[in-house]
Amino acid sequence: MSNLQHHRLRAFVGALAALLDTKPPEQRVLQEGSELLKHLIRHDDWLAEPFAQPDPQRYQQYLLYADAQQRFSVVSFVWGAGQSTPVHDHRVWGLIGMLRGAEVAQHFRRDEQGALLPEGEPVRLNAGDVEAVSPEVGDIHRVSNAFADRPSISIHVYGGNIGAVKRAVYDEDGSEKPFISGYNNAFLPNIWDLSHG
């Protein structure tokens, strides 16, 4: 564990907190936060194994950090082979950075009757890519592991404690089913211990 580069996540959460301290508009959060996240995921040497474990039944969401004021949370999203989400929203801003493998996101929009229609072509995120979501720029999508034979991992940053946000999954007709995602881990990684250099 001591050889993991915890300073990368520590620096990321510090820089993002400093950005949010300035109370910037969301567009600036998404723009500058994307650059910070790109810098974090440029290296794949800092995520501890307990927070990178797939599950054969469903994708896993491991909380890596939660801001004390609940302004943001950082989650490792671990896909088993061939796994996907239902169509869902977030209701807060979010940044998705691909750390390992790849994922495919299909965005949706409502038609005049309120049904959901695919919006644009599916977007593939490869390692190093970052995408933004929010009610302002497009918030409803379905995401899948791009690989049917191996796991993928993305790092998600949300503008709140996403494990406590009331949001929704959607049927094709646009009807909503409320849910709160929660997290799959009971303990956080210790990124603060500097005794090992």
C-alpha angles and dihedrals in degrees: 000000000000092000093061115109096239090161089077095063091037091055092045096054091044093051093045092049089051090051092050091048087070090059093230125186114266093253090061092046090054094044099045094033089055090056091049091049092048088055091050096050094043086088125049099198105092109063111098116228096245088064094047100056119123122212121219092225105048145348116281131228114201119188109227099173138357121195111238090235090046091240090135144358133202119216135180108222109204120196123199116213111298096357124146141177127241116251104285146157135223107208090207131066116276142184123205119199122184111228103168132008119349142280136200123221125196114196123210137201133191121253123216091277092051096252118136120250128183110261114212128327122318112275117227118207116201126188108300096022123122129199131184131220132182140134086266099054103025125306109183119083147132119229130200138182105256090218127071093192108045143028126267129200130206129180114227125197118192134189093241142011094305092191088066102037116114106229139143148250117214140221119216091261089060097252114147132227112195119230143163112214102209120185136278096223131071096199135047128229112261103238094158104069107107096171092102095055 
